């Protein structure tokens, strides 16, 4: 009886592992540049846009940033807002895109998209996902920390060369890694607002450098006191060109 029980247990375990392997194979396209990756869908249906994410840090090149190969809550939330509010035909630029969930979502809605990041492997993830889904997403390496004003101008010029003179929407989602990045993001926010672009910035309240971003942005815009900008949990307002979204991670939808 004990032998029969053990045999049944082994069989059940084997079947369970087979099912798990089958489930994984349905979302695992193999590897990109030798790194095992998986598809991460916005929602759990066959028509959902998806991006590629690295399955493990161990196979990444030491020069790659593992954080840039994952979909964080802000990017998921931003993607749902993109899906709900973008207008087909818009030109969209995402900064610090990582694997590019918001960019790929915008492209699936009929937008022309440029996804930018400092990490080259993250951009390769975006390119492969866009190619597989036949989506109109270009990529460009972009450092949110400009060493000089001339370097910043050249980088912005490269964006306009890809998207044209008018960028309809700029997206930042939790890009505040340090003070210099927060400052660079504030400068880009002002630049694109001056160009007539919409700017959506998503950030959780526990992101310390978010405060540095908002202080610098208020300084650049000359806003003080009761006129000063702040992050808010108010929903998107189509009449406002700047949306500073205070992200509540507990409200983010997964799948």
Backbone bond lengths (Angstrom), bond angles and torsions (degrees), N, CA, C in turn:
res aa  C-N    CA-C-N  psi(-1)  N-CA   C-N-CA  omega(-1)  CA-C   N-CA-C  phi
1 X - - - 1.466 - - 1.532 110.98 -
2 X 1.384 114.04 -42.04 1.460 117.70 179.10 1.519 111.07 -62.96
3 X 1.331 116.53 -40.04 1.470 121.17 178.85 1.521 110.64 -62.03
4 X 1.337 116.16 -43.59 1.459 120.65 179.03 1.521 110.68 -62.49
5 X 1.333 116.29 -42.21 1.466 120.48 179.30 1.518 111.02 -61.98
6 X 1.348 115.70 -46.12 1.469 119.78 179.98 1.525 111.38 -62.91
7 X 1.346 115.38 -39.31 1.468 119.44 179.27 1.523 110.93 -64.35
8 X 1.342 116.16 -43.16 1.471 120.32 178.21 1.519 111.07 -63.66
9 X 1.325 115.66 -40.92 1.466 120.06 -179.88 1.526 110.51 -62.98
10 X 1.343 115.93 -42.17 1.468 119.50 178.84 1.524 110.69 -64.45
11 X 1.344 115.93 -40.00 1.468 119.70 -180.00 1.514 111.19 -64.91
12 X 1.337 115.87 -43.66 1.470 119.92 178.38 1.525 110.55 -62.44
13 X 1.338 115.59 -42.12 1.464 119.53 178.66 1.511 112.18 -62.76
14 X 1.344 115.84 -40.80 1.464 120.76 178.50 1.521 111.31 -63.36
15 X 1.347 116.37 -45.76 1.465 120.13 179.35 1.524 110.79 -63.34
16 X 1.319 116.23 -38.02 1.469 119.86 178.87 1.514 110.74 -63.35
17 X 1.339 115.65 -43.47 1.474 119.02 179.55 1.522 110.98 -65.93
18 X 1.338 116.35 -36.16 1.471 119.84 177.65 1.518 111.16 -63.27
19 X 1.353 116.16 -43.39 1.461 119.91 178.41 1.518 110.72 -62.78
20 X 1.356 116.14 -42.26 1.458 119.72 178.97 1.526 110.52 -62.22
21 X 1.324 116.26 -43.14 1.467 119.93 179.55 1.513 111.01 -63.76
22 X 1.353 116.33 -40.09 1.463 120.08 178.69 1.524 110.80 -64.32
23 X 1.344 116.56 -41.64 1.465 120.71 178.85 1.515 110.79 -63.60
24 X 1.338 115.68 -41.84 1.459 118.94 179.65 1.515 111.40 -66.77
25 X 1.331 116.60 -39.68 1.468 119.43 -178.21 1.510 111.82 -64.72
26 X 1.322 117.05 -23.65 1.461 119.93 -179.26 1.526 111.72 -76.31
27 X 1.337 117.00 -16.93 1.457 119.53 -179.75 1.528 111.44 -119.47
28 X 1.308 117.07 1.80 1.454 120.45 -175.96 1.522 109.96 -110.89
29 X 1.326 117.85 105.67 1.466 120.08 -177.32 1.518 113.61 -80.44
30 X 1.331 118.27 1.88 1.452 120.26 -179.38 1.511 111.01 111.97
31 X 1.315 116.73 -122.79 1.462 118.05 -179.15 1.526 110.01 -140.17
32 X 1.321 114.23 159.01 1.458 123.09 175.08 1.515 106.81 -125.79
33 X 1.322 115.50 120.13 1.467 121.75 -176.84 1.523 111.35 54.20
34 X 1.339 115.60 37.48 1.454 120.26 177.59 1.516 114.80 81.42
35 X 1.315 118.01 2.64 1.463 122.32 179.98 1.524 108.94 -104.72
36 X 1.336 116.98 125.64 1.461 120.29 178.78 1.528 109.46 -67.75
37 X 1.333 115.83 130.98 1.465 120.98 -177.57 1.522 110.24 -130.20
38 X 1.318 115.16 161.29 1.453 122.51 175.80 1.518 109.32 -132.32
39 X 1.324 115.80 158.58 1.455 120.85 174.29 1.530 109.05 -84.21
40 X 1.303 115.81 134.98 1.459 121.46 175.61 1.521 107.81 -118.55
41 X 1.337 116.72 110.64 1.455 121.27 -175.75 1.523 110.88 -86.66
42 X 1.336 114.57 152.22 1.457 119.03 174.45 1.520 109.87 -70.64
43 X 1.328 117.06 -46.54 1.463 122.21 175.00 1.521 108.13 -133.80
44 X 1.309 115.65 161.15 1.454 120.01 -174.35 1.527 111.21 -88.61
45 X 1.337 114.99 72.91 1.465 119.59 170.95 1.520 108.79 -148.60
46 X 1.331 117.87 159.37 1.468 120.78 -172.71 1.524 114.58 -62.32
47 X 1.332 117.93 -20.77 1.458 120.75 -175.40 1.530 112.88 -99.58
48 X 1.314 116.95 4.57 1.464 120.59 -177.19 1.521 111.54 -71.34
49 X 1.338 117.42 139.29 1.469 118.90 170.07 1.519 109.50 -64.99
50 X 1.313 115.72 151.63 1.469 119.64 179.82 1.521 109.59 -145.10
51 X 1.313 114.15 161.36 1.461 120.00 173.85 1.524 107.97 -123.87
52 X 1.320 116.83 169.47 1.450 121.90 174.93 1.531 108.79 -97.41
53 X 1.325 117.04 139.11 1.469 121.58 175.70 1.519 108.24 -127.95
54 X 1.316 116.21 149.95 1.458 120.66 177.27 1.523 109.70 -71.97
55 X 1.328 116.03 136.15 1.462 120.65 -177.40 1.517 112.38 -78.22
56 X 1.324 116.29 -28.60 1.461 119.53 -175.73 1.513 109.91 -152.68
57 X 1.311 115.78 151.10 1.465 120.59 179.19 1.523 111.21 -76.58
58 X 1.336 116.87 -21.22 1.460 120.30 -170.68 1.525 113.72 -66.63
59 X 1.342 116.98 -29.68 1.469 119.10 -177.30 1.522 113.51 -92.67
60 X 1.331 117.18 -1.34 1.457 120.38 -179.68 1.516 111.36 -76.88
61 X 1.323 115.77 146.89 1.454 120.84 171.53 1.528 109.12 -63.52
62 X 1.328 118.50 140.65 1.471 120.61 -179.35 1.526 113.79 -56.22
63 X 1.336 116.68 -23.80 1.468 119.69 -179.51 1.525 112.20 -79.61
64 X 1.348 117.41 -12.79 1.463 120.97 -179.15 1.523 110.75 -86.41
65 X 1.316 115.08 151.71 1.455 122.10 -179.60 1.528 108.75 -101.17
66 X 1.345 117.01 110.29 1.456 120.77 -177.88 1.526 111.41 -57.44
67 X 1.331 117.53 -34.59 1.463 121.05 -179.53 1.530 111.26 -61.87
68 X 1.345 115.88 -27.76 1.464 120.30 -179.57 1.520 112.46 -82.62
69 X 1.322 117.13 0.06 1.467 120.25 -179.35 1.526 111.91 -109.90
70 X 1.338 117.13 11.56 1.458 121.80 -177.94 1.528 110.59 -123.24
71 X 1.350 116.45 156.22 1.457 121.60 176.91 1.526 108.22 -96.42
72 X 1.311 116.27 114.98 1.460 121.37 -178.00 1.535 110.15 -93.86
73 X 1.338 117.34 162.50 1.477 120.43 -176.61 1.524 113.89 -51.91
74 X 1.322 117.03 -40.00 1.471 119.90 -178.81 1.524 111.24 -62.47
75 X 1.334 116.55 -38.21 1.466 120.17 -179.48 1.529 110.73 -69.01
76 X 1.317 117.46 -37.87 1.464 120.11 176.41 1.528 110.96 -64.78
77 X 1.330 115.66 -46.63 1.459 119.49 179.51 1.524 110.20 -61.43
78 X 1.337 115.99 -45.24 1.465 120.37 179.05 1.523 110.96 -59.24
79 X 1.321 117.21 -37.95 1.461 121.11 -178.21 1.520 111.46 -65.74
80 X 1.325 117.01 -40.63 1.466 119.60 176.88 1.527 110.95 -64.50
81 X 1.331 116.69 -39.13 1.467 119.80 178.72 1.530 110.74 -67.83
82 X 1.321 116.13 -37.54 1.469 120.39 174.69 1.525 109.72 -60.32
83 X 1.315 116.26 -47.86 1.462 121.06 -178.63 1.528 111.39 -59.92
84 X 1.333 115.91 -35.68 1.470 120.34 -175.85 1.529 113.83 -82.97
85 X 1.346 117.64 -24.03 1.463 118.04 -166.94 1.522 116.53 -126.79
86 X 1.337 119.56 -16.25 1.471 117.79 -178.89 1.522 109.87 -71.66
87 X 1.313 114.41 157.33 1.464 121.62 178.41 1.527 108.45 -109.32
88 X 1.333 117.75 127.59 1.472 119.95 178.75 1.532 110.63 -52.08
89 X 1.324 115.35 135.59 1.451 120.22 -178.25 1.518 113.27 100.24
90 X 1.332 117.68 -13.06 1.457 120.16 176.47 1.523 110.47 -63.71
91 X 1.328 115.58 151.28 1.454 121.42 167.38 1.523 107.12 -97.94
92 X 1.327 115.96 130.02 1.464 121.90 -172.27 1.521 109.55 -127.50
93 X 1.327 116.32 136.54 1.462 121.07 175.96 1.523 108.55 -126.44
94 X 1.330 116.07 124.40 1.457 121.16 175.98 1.519 109.38 -108.21
95 X 1.327 116.07 129.15 1.469 121.69 177.63 1.525 109.66 -101.90
96 X 1.341 116.04 141.67 1.455 120.20 -178.23 1.515 110.55 61.67
97 X 1.336 115.81 48.10 1.470 121.41 -167.16 1.513 113.82 -71.99
98 X 1.360 118.94 -23.52 1.453 118.61 -172.39 1.518 109.70 57.73
99 X 1.332 118.99 -134.48 1.472 119.92 179.17 1.523 114.19 -74.22
100 X 1.355 117.64 -5.77 1.459 120.56 165.89 1.508 117.77 84.08
101 X 1.324 118.46 30.49 1.464 119.50 179.12 1.536 112.82 -55.86
102 X 1.344 120.35 -48.51 1.471 119.36 177.94 1.530 112.86 -61.59
103 X 1.324 116.90 -39.38 1.467 120.55 179.89 1.519 111.42 -63.77
104 X 1.325 116.47 -46.51 1.458 121.01 -179.15 1.529 110.92 -66.77
105 X 1.328 116.53 -34.90 1.460 120.12 176.55 1.521 110.67 -65.58
106 X 1.347 116.48 -43.92 1.460 120.21 178.22 1.524 111.12 -60.67
107 X 1.324 116.25 -41.87 1.465 119.95 179.07 1.522 110.95 -64.40
108 X 1.339 117.09 -36.55 1.461 119.96 178.97 1.521 111.88 -67.92
109 X 1.340 116.44 -17.51 1.469 121.68 177.29 1.531 112.22 -92.47
110 X 1.326 117.19 4.65 1.460 120.64 176.95 1.509 114.69 94.86
111 X 1.341 116.77 18.60 1.466 120.51 178.47 1.527 110.58 -94.30
112 X 1.330 115.63 155.27 1.458 122.32 171.07 1.520 107.44 -93.40
113 X 1.335 117.57 123.49 1.465 120.48 -164.77 1.523 111.99 -126.20
114 X 1.339 114.24 141.59 1.457 121.94 169.31 1.522 107.51 -121.15
115 X 1.339 116.75 119.80 1.460 122.59 178.11 1.517 108.96 -103.80
116 X 1.317 117.66 127.85 1.454 121.18 -177.63 1.523 111.10 -122.98
117 X 1.313 115.07 146.69 1.465 121.60 175.78 1.518 107.52 -161.82
118 X 1.319 115.20 161.50 1.460 119.83 176.07 1.523 110.88 -81.30
119 X 1.337 116.79 -26.92 1.455 121.87 -175.05 1.523 110.93 -85.86
120 X 1.313 117.01 120.86 1.461 121.37 -176.33 1.524 112.43 -68.01
121 X 1.336 117.15 -36.16 1.453 118.31 -178.93 1.526 110.96 -68.62
122 X 1.338 117.27 -36.35 1.467 120.41 175.62 1.522 110.36 -59.13
123 X 1.328 116.52 -41.70 1.466 120.04 178.73 1.525 111.29 -65.70
124 X 1.334 117.06 -34.12 1.460 120.11 177.47 1.532 110.05 -66.57
125 X 1.325 117.27 -36.96 1.469 120.69 175.56 1.531 110.16 -60.17
126 X 1.337 116.00 -42.65 1.468 120.21 179.82 1.523 110.35 -64.55
127 X 1.327 116.44 -45.49 1.467 120.34 -178.32 1.528 111.26 -60.73
128 X 1.326 117.13 -44.54 1.462 120.55 -178.13 1.527 111.12 -66.47
129 X 1.331 117.23 -40.53 1.465 120.36 179.20 1.519 111.01 -66.69
130 X 1.321 116.75 -40.52 1.468 120.59 178.80 1.522 110.66 -65.47
131 X 1.317 116.20 -42.07 1.469 120.48 -179.77 1.523 110.43 -63.26
132 X 1.326 116.89 -44.18 1.462 119.94 -177.59 1.526 112.00 -65.97
133 X 1.356 116.23 -31.71 1.471 120.11 -178.72 1.523 112.96 -97.22
134 X 1.347 116.22 2.20 1.457 121.47 179.71 1.533 111.12 57.94
135 X 1.333 115.68 48.32 1.460 121.88 -177.76 1.530 110.20 -108.64
136 X 1.331 115.50 149.67 1.459 122.26 -176.99 1.530 110.15 -87.56
137 X 1.341 115.42 80.89 1.464 121.42 178.38 1.520 109.12 -127.99
138 X 1.323 116.08 119.06 1.459 121.42 170.75 1.522 108.71 -96.74
139 X 1.324 116.29 160.74 1.457 120.38 179.14 1.522 110.14 -128.12
140 X 1.321 114.62 155.23 1.464 120.48 -179.45 1.527 108.20 -154.72
141 X 1.310 116.23 132.15 1.467 120.01 176.48 1.527 108.76 -73.53
142 X 1.322 116.89 129.35 1.461 121.17 -175.91 1.517 109.00 -145.64
143 X 1.328 115.70 129.55 1.458 122.02 178.09 1.523 108.52 -101.00
144 X 1.329 116.68 120.39 1.459 120.24 179.47 1.529 112.41 -69.21
145 X 1.323 116.47 -11.36 1.466 120.77 174.46 1.518 107.84 -103.64
146 X 1.320 117.36 109.00 1.464 121.62 179.63 1.521 109.03 -92.34
147 X 1.343 116.47 128.61 1.463 120.07 179.63 1.515 112.22 -71.62
148 X 1.315 116.20 -21.94 1.458 119.56 -179.41 1.524 109.01 -154.48
149 X 1.329 115.81 164.85 1.464 120.61 178.05 1.515 110.62 -65.32
150 X 1.336 117.46 -37.13 1.458 120.70 179.14 1.529 111.26 -64.69
151 X 1.338 116.12 -39.78 1.461 120.21 179.13 1.524 110.57 -64.57
152 X 1.320 116.37 -40.25 1.463 120.57 178.68 1.526 110.55 -63.94
153 X 1.325 116.64 -41.95 1.470 120.13 179.67 1.516 111.13 -63.59
154 X 1.333 116.92 -40.54 1.469 120.10 179.45 1.526 110.90 -64.77
155 X 1.335 115.94 -40.11 1.461 120.04 -179.74 1.526 111.00 -65.70
156 X 1.325 116.67 -42.50 1.465 120.52 179.52 1.525 110.47 -67.37
157 X 1.319 116.62 -37.19 1.462 120.29 176.86 1.522 111.06 -60.31
158 X 1.330 116.26 -38.99 1.465 120.12 178.57 1.524 111.05 -62.72
159 X 1.323 116.52 -34.76 1.469 120.50 177.94 1.518 110.06 -66.84
160 X 1.323 117.24 -46.05 1.463 120.52 179.41 1.530 111.64 -64.16
161 X 1.329 116.59 -32.33 1.466 119.61 177.77 1.524 110.53 -65.12
162 X 1.330 116.88 -31.24 1.462 120.95 179.89 1.529 112.10 -82.44
163 X 1.328 117.14 -38.15 1.468 120.96 -171.83 1.518 114.78 -109.44
164 X 1.319 117.10 -10.01 1.460 119.56 -176.76 1.522 110.93 96.75
165 X 1.319 115.67 179.71 1.466 120.79 -174.63 1.517 112.05 -66.18
166 X 1.329 117.09 -33.85 1.459 120.86 -175.70 1.522 110.59 -108.24
167 X 1.333 115.71 123.76 1.460 121.83 171.71 1.524 106.50 -105.01
168 X 1.323 116.80 118.95 1.463 119.73 -175.07 1.520 112.66 -74.29
169 X 1.335 116.92 -37.10 1.461 119.94 -175.32 1.522 110.77 -143.82
170 X 1.334 115.18 133.48 1.461 122.77 174.53 1.528 107.80 -116.54
171 X 1.330 116.43 135.57 1.460 121.72 -176.84 1.526 110.47 -122.76
172 X 1.335 115.32 130.83 1.462 122.73 169.02 1.531 106.69 -124.42
173 X 1.328 118.31 129.17 1.467 119.18 174.87 1.528 109.29 -131.29
174 X 1.336 114.89 108.47 1.469 123.02 179.40 1.527 112.79 47.75
175 X 1.318 115.65 56.93 1.465 120.13 -179.65 1.528 112.01 -97.30
176 X 1.328 117.97 3.98 1.471 121.16 -170.82 1.527 111.95 -84.01
177 X 1.330 116.35 75.75 1.456 121.14 -178.51 1.528 112.19 -76.64
178 X 1.306 116.48 -33.22 1.462 120.29 179.82 1.529 108.83 -156.77
179 X 1.319 116.17 177.89 1.461 120.75 -174.88 1.522 111.94 -62.05
180 X 1.345 117.04 -41.23 1.460 119.71 -177.79 1.533 111.62 -65.20
181 X 1.322 116.22 -38.41 1.467 119.81 176.84 1.526 110.15 -66.50
182 X 1.326 116.86 -41.65 1.467 120.47 178.61 1.523 110.89 -60.68
183 X 1.330 116.19 -41.41 1.461 120.76 178.75 1.524 111.28 -65.47
184 X 1.325 116.46 -45.54 1.464 120.30 178.32 1.517 112.32 -61.85
185 X 1.329 116.38 -37.54 1.457 120.81 178.04 1.517 111.42 -65.71
186 X 1.338 116.54 -39.76 1.470 120.53 177.26 1.522 110.91 -62.95
187 X 1.333 116.88 -40.98 1.465 120.27 179.60 1.530 110.88 -64.92
188 X 1.330 116.49 -40.72 1.467 119.73 177.71 1.527 111.07 -67.12
189 X 1.327 116.31 -37.43 1.465 119.84 178.09 1.519 110.35 -58.57
190 X 1.333 116.32 -48.62 1.463 119.46 179.57 1.525 110.79 -63.09
191 X 1.327 116.73 -42.86 1.468 119.58 -178.81 1.524 110.83 -57.16
192 X 1.319 117.22 -49.34 1.466 119.67 -175.80 1.518 112.12 -73.00
193 X 1.319 118.07 -31.71 1.468 119.38 173.39 1.523 110.22 -62.31
194 X 1.337 115.73 -41.42 1.474 120.14 178.10 1.526 111.39 -63.81
195 X 1.332 116.25 -26.63 1.468 121.04 179.47 1.529 112.56 -84.21
196 X 1.336 116.42 -2.98 1.460 120.19 -179.50 1.514 114.05 86.77
197 X 1.337 117.39 17.05 1.461 121.32 178.22 1.521 110.71 -88.19
198 X 1.314 115.75 152.80 1.459 120.43 168.25 1.523 108.28 -81.08
199 X 1.328 116.79 141.84 1.460 121.37 177.74 1.526 108.55 -127.46
200 X 1.335 115.54 122.78 1.463 121.39 176.52 1.526 108.01 -113.42
201 X 1.330 115.96 120.09 1.458 121.41 179.41 1.526 109.22 -118.03
202 X 1.314 115.86 120.04 1.465 121.72 -178.90 1.524 109.18 -110.02
203 X 1.330 116.99 132.07 1.460 119.63 178.31 1.516 110.93 -158.34
204 X 1.319 115.43 140.19 1.452 120.48 175.12 1.522 109.58 -75.32
205 X 1.320 115.38 155.04 1.465 120.19 -176.11 1.522 112.79 -68.19
206 X 1.340 117.44 -21.13 1.462 119.53 -178.57 1.526 112.97 -87.60
207 X 1.307 117.63 6.70 1.464 120.65 175.98 1.528 108.64 -81.50
208 X 1.314 116.19 105.77 1.463 121.14 -171.32 1.520 112.24 -58.58
209 X 1.325 117.72 -40.66 1.461 120.23 -175.45 1.527 112.85 -77.44
210 X 1.319 116.61 -3.43 1.463 119.36 174.28 1.528 110.35 -60.19
211 X 1.314 116.50 -37.55 1.465 120.36 178.91 1.525 111.12 -65.01
212 X 1.346 116.28 -37.16 1.455 119.66 177.23 1.516 111.32 -64.68
213 X 1.316 116.09 -38.44 1.467 121.32 177.50 1.521 111.23 -61.90
214 X 1.322 117.13 -48.63 1.456 119.67 -175.16 1.524 111.37 -70.45
215 X 1.333 116.70 -34.15 1.475 119.15 176.09 1.524 110.44 -63.70
216 X 1.338 116.15 -45.80 1.461 119.93 -178.76 1.526 110.27 -66.13
217 X 1.323 117.37 -40.11 1.459 120.11 -179.61 1.525 110.87 -64.56
218 X 1.317 117.61 -43.14 1.468 120.49 176.91 1.525 111.11 -62.28
219 X 1.314 115.75 -38.00 1.473 119.77 177.77 1.525 110.55 -63.90
220 X 1.329 116.99 -45.30 1.462 121.14 -178.74 1.524 111.82 -65.72
221 X 1.340 115.98 -33.46 1.460 120.37 -179.07 1.522 112.75 -89.56
222 X 1.335 116.46 -4.06 1.465 120.41 179.40 1.521 113.29 68.75
223 X 1.326 117.19 34.00 1.463 121.13 -178.02 1.524 110.58 -105.37
224 X 1.337 116.35 133.09 1.459 121.47 -178.88 1.520 110.35 -138.44
225 X 1.318 115.34 164.01 1.457 121.12 173.59 1.514 113.22 57.51
226 X 1.326 115.33 -132.36 1.467 120.34 -177.49 1.527 112.52 -68.39
227 X 1.335 117.07 -16.14 1.473 120.60 179.23 1.524 112.29 -86.16
228 X 1.344 116.72 -11.88 1.459 120.72 -175.48 1.536 111.25 -64.36
229 X 1.319 115.32 144.22 1.465 121.41 179.20 1.522 110.77 -79.89
230 X 1.323 116.39 155.10 1.460 121.80 174.51 1.524 108.67 -151.67
231 X 1.328 116.05 160.94 1.457 119.87 175.29 1.524 109.29 -71.66
232 X 1.329 116.02 146.99 1.454 120.71 -176.60 1.522 110.31 -143.29
233 X 1.328 116.41 153.34 1.461 119.98 176.11 1.523 111.88 -92.28
234 X 1.334 116.45 11.71 1.467 120.34 177.09 1.528 109.53 -65.19
235 X 1.326 117.41 145.71 1.468 120.23 179.41 1.525 111.77 -68.59
236 X 1.310 115.30 168.42 1.458 121.52 -179.50 1.524 111.22 -59.93
237 X 1.315 114.84 134.48 1.465 122.51 177.56 1.515 108.06 -116.18
238 X 1.315 116.92 112.88 1.458 121.54 -174.99 1.524 112.15 -61.00
239 X 1.328 117.68 -22.00 1.463 120.94 -179.19 1.529 112.27 -79.30
240 X 1.329 117.15 -16.73 1.456 121.31 -178.33 1.529 110.55 -97.47
241 X 1.320 116.49 133.25 1.458 119.63 179.67 1.525 112.44 -85.90
242 X 1.328 117.55 -19.35 1.462 121.00 177.73 1.523 108.77 -114.47
243 X 1.330 115.66 123.67 1.464 121.30 176.90 1.523 108.17 -120.68
244 X 1.335 116.38 111.91 1.457 123.09 176.80 1.518 107.20 -101.79
245 X 1.308 116.51 95.53 1.459 122.29 -170.29 1.521 111.51 -92.42
246 X 1.332 115.22 115.89 1.462 122.34 175.94 1.527 107.74 -81.20
247 X 1.313 116.56 105.82 1.457 121.73 -170.65 1.523 111.86 -84.02
248 X 1.328 115.39 127.59 1.460 122.32 172.50 1.521 107.85 -99.37
249 X 1.331 116.02 107.14 1.460 120.49 -174.12 1.531 112.36 -60.73
250 X 1.338 117.27 -27.30 1.466 119.96 -177.60 1.531 112.42 -71.52
251 X 1.329 116.67 -13.52 1.470 120.59 -179.23 1.524 113.66 -100.57
252 X 1.328 115.99 4.04 1.457 120.06 -178.62 1.525 109.61 -76.35
253 X 1.322 116.24 132.93 1.473 121.98 -179.34 1.519 109.60 -90.01
254 X 1.331 115.67 134.27 1.468 121.69 177.58 1.525 108.38 -117.99
255 X 1.332 115.95 115.57 1.453 119.93 175.45 1.520 114.51 71.84
